[in-house]
Structure formats: structure tokens, C-alpha cells
Amino acid sequence: MTFPSTKTARQQLVIELLNTNAVHSQTDLAELLAARGVEVTQATLSRDLVELDAVRVRHSGGGLVYAVPAEGGDRTPRPATESASTQARLARLCNELLASVRGSANLVVLRTPPGAAQFFASAIDRADRPQLLGTIAGDDTVLVICTEPDGGEAVARYFTDLAAHARPAPPTARAQDPARTPDTRQKP
């Protein structure tokens, strides 16, 4: 994969690297970028990390690693190793947002409620599934492009299965308001 030499492309690559690697230092990050053909100075990398709201968080192994907050929703930065939570989030969003799914050739069309498509497409992109090349979102439609020429049907089933097997969040218990509770006592 090639990356344009723009600030936006570089920062997106930084986000990808932080989400997929346990990066302990700016030197580690600079080496990962160099391996992808992107040379940066320490000053540029430091500015990028500040602009991306990257912070150092405690990794499951005990050390500190860089992490960036997810787009939308929970803005708490998480270490890169929490991919199971990314998958669970995608399953939950499929359950909550999918109105319909259709696959054909290497394309899948996902319908959502109005205004939800871009948020949903971002979650799909963050899930980083190897069978997906990318997404394009409108207002209520997400076009998913598959890597395999005939992968559309299988990927459509994947999204349908995610929606069917996701556990919706339990409803929150509300305290009953005595003023609104009907009086069921016997009247004399």
C-alpha cells in the first residue's frame, strides 16, 4: 500500500500503527513509520501525537504505550491489544444500526437510519477486517468494498450474523415515580 506524503495521510498511518502495535516510545513509532516508507523528525512526530490527542496508557504487560481515542462514542484511549472490544463494538453497532444488507460481486450495501452511515462506516474501518478494502458512506447507506472479487455475499452474511448475534445492552432500570404509579388500593 502506498501513502501520499501529506500530513493527513501520515497522521492516519500513525493512528493505524498505534491501534495495531504496542508503541512504547516516539522512537518506536518513528521506526514503524520508516518501515512503511514515511520518514519524520521527532518534532513532527511529537506535534502529530499532540494533534491526534494521543496519550500514554498502561498496557496489559504493565508498561506504558501510546494510544489514540476512538472516533465518536467513548473517547477513552485504549491500548492496541484491545481488538476484541473493537469487534464487540462493531457487533453492537450492527445490531443497533443495520436496516438491511445486500451483497453482490465484491460489494456490500448496508442501510442504516438517516445520519448514521458515516459513524457506522468509521466503526467498520476501525475493525480492520482483512476481507474489507474500505467503505464509502452517505447519509443512510454504507458501501463496503471487499478485497475478493466474489466476496460480497460472504461479507454480507458476516454483517448479518454480527447483527443477529450481538447482545443488546440491558435496559436501564428506572426508579418508579410514585406520582405516576397508578393507585391499585381498594377504595372503601
TIVOMAR-822974 format. One line per 4 residues: number of its first residue (from 1); for each residue x, y, z of C-alpha. Coordinates in nm, 3 decimals. Layout:
BEGIN
NUM = X:Y:Z; ...
***
This chain:
BEGIN
1 = 0.000:0.000:0.000; 0.127:0.347:-0.082; 0.062:0.659:0.121; 0.058:1.013:-0.015
5 = 0.311:1.239:0.153; 0.051:1.458:0.320; 0.006:1.542:0.685; -0.339:1.378:0.686
9 = -0.208:1.054:0.534; 0.083:1.047:0.780; -0.148:1.103:1.077; -0.386:0.831:0.959
13 = -0.089:0.594:0.937; 0.015:0.695:1.291; -0.337:0.613:1.413; -0.327:0.277:1.235
17 = 0.014:0.193:1.384; -0.091:0.294:1.735; -0.409:0.086:1.705; -0.224:-0.225:1.586
21 = 0.107:-0.210:1.774; 0.221:-0.160:2.131; 0.426:0.156:2.075; 0.632:0.243:2.383
25 = 0.818:0.549:2.256; 0.831:0.807:1.978; 1.147:0.631:1.857; 0.949:0.306:1.820
29 = 0.680:0.492:1.627; 0.937:0.662:1.400; 1.086:0.318:1.321; 0.742:0.176:1.236
33 = 0.675:0.473:1.009; 1.015:0.434:0.842; 0.937:0.066:0.775; 0.629:0.191:0.586
37 = 0.841:0.441:0.390; 0.748:0.752:0.590; 1.043:0.946:0.733; 0.961:1.202:1.003
41 = 1.155:1.412:1.250; 1.096:1.375:1.622; 0.947:1.728:1.633; 0.694:1.645:1.359
45 = 0.602:1.320:1.529; 0.556:1.498:1.862; 0.323:1.757:1.700; 0.126:1.478:1.529
49 = 0.076:1.295:1.859; -0.050:1.615:2.025; -0.290:1.690:1.737; -0.424:1.332:1.748
53 = -0.482:1.357:2.127; -0.250:1.059:2.175; -0.166:0.975:2.533; 0.038:0.709:2.708
57 = -0.173:0.445:2.882; -0.083:0.141:3.088; -0.054:-0.170:2.868; -0.169:-0.512:2.991
61 = 0.201:-0.605:3.026; 0.250:-0.319:3.272; 0.443:-0.075:3.051; 0.318:0.249:2.901
65 = 0.214:0.264:2.534; 0.076:0.537:2.310; -0.295:0.523:2.231; -0.543:0.745:2.049
69 = -0.911:0.786:2.137; -1.166:0.624:1.907; -1.376:0.840:1.679; -1.713:0.915:1.827
73 = -1.853:0.735:2.129; -1.611:0.656:2.409; -1.312:0.895:2.385; -1.106:0.698:2.638
77 = -0.776:0.596:2.475; -0.715:0.220:2.481; -0.400:0.015:2.420; -0.373:-0.152:2.079
81 = -0.429:-0.502:2.218; -0.799:-0.446:2.284; -0.917:-0.562:1.938; -1.184:-0.787:2.092
85 = -1.360:-0.475:2.219; -1.343:-0.327:1.867; -1.512:-0.640:1.735; -1.774:-0.629:2.012
89 = -1.841:-0.262:1.934; -1.889:-0.343:1.565; -2.130:-0.625:1.655; -2.328:-0.391:1.882
93 = -2.345:-0.124:1.612; -2.459:-0.383:1.355; -2.736:-0.484:1.593; -2.839:-0.123:1.655
97 = -2.791:0.036:1.312; -2.836:-0.218:1.033; -3.166:-0.180:0.850; -3.072:-0.401:0.552
101 = -2.775:-0.580:0.397; -2.719:-0.677:0.031; -2.408:-0.827:-0.124; -2.303:-0.874:-0.485
105 = -1.966:-0.941:-0.652; -1.714:-0.755:-0.432; -1.962:-0.501:-0.293; -2.195:-0.488:0.007
109 = -2.460:-0.221:0.060; -2.555:-0.157:0.422; -2.859:0.060:0.502; -2.882:0.249:0.832
113 = -3.116:0.506:0.984; -3.067:0.855:0.838; -2.749:1.021:0.963; -2.583:0.702:1.095
117 = -2.391:0.580:0.790; -2.068:0.777:0.837; -2.041:0.681:1.203; -2.108:0.315:1.116
121 = -1.856:0.320:0.828; -1.590:0.458:1.062; -1.651:0.169:1.303; -1.622:-0.081:1.016
125 = -1.295:0.077:0.903; -1.157:0.066:1.259; -1.241:-0.305:1.289; -0.969:-0.358:1.024
129 = -1.112:-0.679:0.874; -0.872:-0.835:0.619; -1.155:-0.914:0.375; -1.252:-0.544:0.354
133 = -1.075:-0.293:0.134; -1.270:0.007:0.264; -1.603:0.185:0.295; -1.782:0.481:0.142
137 = -2.064:0.639:0.341; -2.353:0.863:0.256; -2.631:0.969:0.491; -2.805:0.633:0.535
141 = -2.601:0.398:0.315; -2.257:0.241:0.352; -2.087:0.085:0.051; -1.836:-0.179:0.161
145 = -1.571:-0.282:-0.091; -1.435:-0.635:-0.043; -1.082:-0.750:-0.129; -1.203:-1.066:-0.305
149 = -1.379:-1.030:-0.643; -1.663:-1.256:-0.525; -1.657:-1.172:-0.153; -1.973:-0.960:-0.134
153 = -2.214:-1.239:-0.041; -1.986:-1.376:0.234; -1.923:-1.031:0.381; -2.297:-0.955:0.370
157 = -2.356:-1.276:0.573; -2.079:-1.166:0.814; -2.261:-0.837:0.888; -2.599:-1.012:0.912
161 = -2.452:-1.266:1.157; -2.292:-0.990:1.364; -2.625:-0.813:1.393; -2.811:-1.131:1.483
165 = -2.565:-1.249:1.748; -2.483:-0.919:1.918; -2.624:-0.884:2.263; -2.808:-0.556:2.304
169 = -2.722:-0.356:2.612; -2.952:-0.436:2.902; -3.220:-0.173:2.962; -3.152:0.058:3.249
173 = -3.378:0.016:3.548; -3.576:0.327:3.627; -3.699:0.407:3.971; -4.075:0.430:3.969
177 = -4.211:0.775:4.029; -4.482:0.736:4.298; -4.680:1.024:4.149; -4.708:0.832:3.818
181 = -4.776:0.489:3.965; -5.145:0.405:3.946; -5.317:0.361:4.279; -5.425:-0.004:4.293
185 = -5.551:0.001:4.652; -5.910:-0.094:4.720; -6.130:0.204:4.782; -6.368:0.181:5.083
***
